[in-house]
Amino acid sequence: MQPTITIPKTSAVFGSLLRADFTTQWRNRRSFILVLLVPVIILFSWKGLIGKLGGAFVIANCMTVGLIAIGLMGYSNSIARDRDKGIFQRLRVAPVPSWAIMMSRLTVQIIMISLMSIAVFVAADYLDKVTLSPAGYVLTFVTAFVGGAVYLSLGQVIVGLIKNPETVNSTTRLVYFAFIMVGMLGELGVLGDDFKNIVHWTPYGTVKTMLASSMEPSKWNTDTTTSLLVTIGYTVVLAFAGIKKFQWNSK
């Protein structure tokens, strides 16, 4: 008599994957804490600019930096590390749908985006006495998820094109540094008006524009809507390229 083979339900498998990914995230909590601290530190150091440029401008830049860190420093490095250890290869031979493996990872990143946003909001209220309306908080959370998607997609492209985890780590650090330095300096107009206009339509600029307008819903305008559409466009293109190039093993 043939033994009965029981295939676990997809929901049960996804739950197990999610618990494992959260456990891994907790074990690497130092990097998670750094992701939360960097935008808060920038918020504190930019305190003097709030009176000149507005709280929404400063907070939006800080949140954008946090989203870049989650997508590049967090997501791509964890994917590259686990792939190099053969974790994905072992999961692929198990009765686990490919979408469940990646959706579990993305769910963890969504939680991180939520926690980072809350940390910035709390710091803005406590350190700078900047508060938003209820609609502003809700809309900012929504746009933070949209903005986070473009950087997760960029991280997917990097880990899709590069197999070596050390090279992925160094590449993400370089891209991260370029984004925050060029993005922040460009938005402040330090590099000139022409460069400021260019930065405005980069992923940094479009995400920052969305976040700033979301904090003050009455200021949402055509430029904000265009930034939203451009951000979605970036996400679709990068996600398509990243998924197409991604390989489950590092060989």
Helices and strands as residue ranges (DSSP letters): H 10-27, H 29-45, G 47-49, H 50-53, H 55-68, I 69-76, H 77-84, H 87-92, H 98-128, H 134-161, H 165-187, H 193-200, H 203-215, G 217-219, H 222-245
